[in-house]
Amino acid sequence: MSELPPFQTLIDEHAGDVMAVLRGAVGRADAEDCFQETFLAALRAYPRLSGAGNLRGWLITIAHRKAIDHHRARGRRPLPVAEVTEQAVTDPEPGDGIWTAVGALPPKQRAAVTLRYASDLPHAEIAAALGCSPEAARRSLHEGIKRLRKELA
Amino acid sequence: MRAELQQPLGRLAERAAAEGLLDVAYATADSPFGPLLLARTPRGLVRVGLPNQDADALLADLATRVSPRVLEAPAELDEVRRELDLYFEGKLTDFDLPLDWQLSRDFRRRVLRAIARIPYGQTRSYTEMAKSAGNERAVRAAGSACGSNPIPLVVPCHRVLRTSGALGGYGGGLPMKEGLLQLEGVLDG
């Protein structure tokens, strides 16, 4: 019998953090969509989760996958706009080329790179989100960056 | 909950319901006796928590016994809340709500189904309930079925008394049982 807490507990405790991560990763305007996609995906998978350990890390990892999906979708179909305005400087969007390359990284490296650079998480939190040691997180990040440098050179 | 999250969370519950992911929706409701916790599945009302019962423990129990997909979704319980409000105002005598009986089984479920048929403003004894459920001698078991009623108020276990006419017990406390019987005109107010 599963001993998972009611899903509402995850929302009550972590919704603010998830929203903050997504605002960092995709910008304020698109964060709400990604937020719903994140919690719907989590809700879908929740009963099959094997344990209640580090639910925050689990949610943040899902949020990052949703942010990557979002960047990919944006890359495929640019948003039509009525007039071109200056890009706000407070919310820089990473170039699509980079995100396509990030999306092609092996999962652990990809997650480490987005957690570090889209959400500005410290190594310890990346490790928590990925369920590995800080050293392993640092290594994944390092490998990911090395590979990106090569790809984009 | 922070105000800026309220809107996205409201829409989340809606989308979860639309996608069939809302296994247990819950909300709180006011009553003259204190706050109630109401929980439903897609099949119907599954649990009513009385004011003296621990809401967190009750939700944790639902997560274990029904599904961990438990979400606060007040809109899903609008009809239940509406009927309960009318009941407490003395304007509704028969609930017309789909019920989900999954939290009770076998003899207990039969006792509770029999209790659900006791008309407003009337009472029955534990012995009569045991008999209705098919085992006249299982009076004590009928009593514990009342005690474990997951859907009090709507399944009116407050209408079951001792054969002597003594009140017996109530999960919500005896003052609440008395208050409900006064509301229904069984006891003098």
Interface residues (C-beta under 8 A of the other chain):
Chain A: M1 S2 E3 L4 P5 P6 F7 Q8 I11 D12 A15 G16 M19 E32 F35 Q36 F39 L40 L43 R44 Y46 P47
Chain B: M1 R2 E4 L5 Q7 P8 L9 R11 L12 R15 A16 E19 L21 V24 Y26 L59 A60 L62 A63 T64 S67 P68 R69 V70 L71 E72
